[in-house]
């Protein structure tokens, strides 16, 4: 009697692949957010520098206290925005690292299932080869017995 074919890992492997793809997509989204935040922060810092330079120029050419005050107030606002953006950037970096770990785990799970599948398939092939050899041996023994019977029978 043939041993039933072992559990097929195809569906489980597809599920693990889908999980891995989802984790990779989440990581990519976080990385995009981080890059956009870094660009926004760099833009804010450039604006800050430009505002300070303009304030310095205004102070040198003609002194209007209200304009200089406006420049400095805007610079302070930009500094607060930059600080908040920097905090967001740090949070995104933390989320990115966590998501990278989740992706590693999903990849590891998929590899485990893949290796299990390979091992089971190899076991199944070995079992089938053994069964085929037994059938071949039995056929050879039967053939030899028939040949011996034929040689014993008088013609």
RAJONOR-V319736 format. One record per pair of residues at least 24 apart in sequence whose C-alpha atoms are under 6 Angstrom apart, sorted by the first residue. I is the first residue (numbers start at 1). J is the second residue. D is the distance in Angstrom with one decimal. If there is no record, write none. Layout:
# RAJONOR-V319736
I,J,D
I,J,D
This chain:
# RAJONOR-V319736
9,117,5.6
16,110,5.1
20,106,5.0
20,107,5.9
23,103,5.2
27,99,5.7
30,96,5.9
34,92,5.9
41,82,5.9
48,75,5.5
